[in-house]
């Protein structure tokens, strides 16, 4: 979640305020715990701030980059190339 990429390997679960986030190493774990902004992203369709752990996550880049959406419907809109 820190790198905003699909890593293709098992991630470390990190519990923060009752919500599970994932990181690939101790550095990511520390960053998720210390910097609340790392735990959030902006849905490109709605423009709303979304909690990465609660988001609909999709690989959207050839390099494994992921995008976080409020819901699956917004992902479908994103895939179709239209916005609300």
Secondary structure, DSSP 4 states (H G I P E B T S, - for coil): --S-B--SS--EEEEETTEEEEESSHHHHHHHHH-GGGGEEE-TTT--EEETTTSEEEE-STTSBEEEESSHHHHHHHHHT---
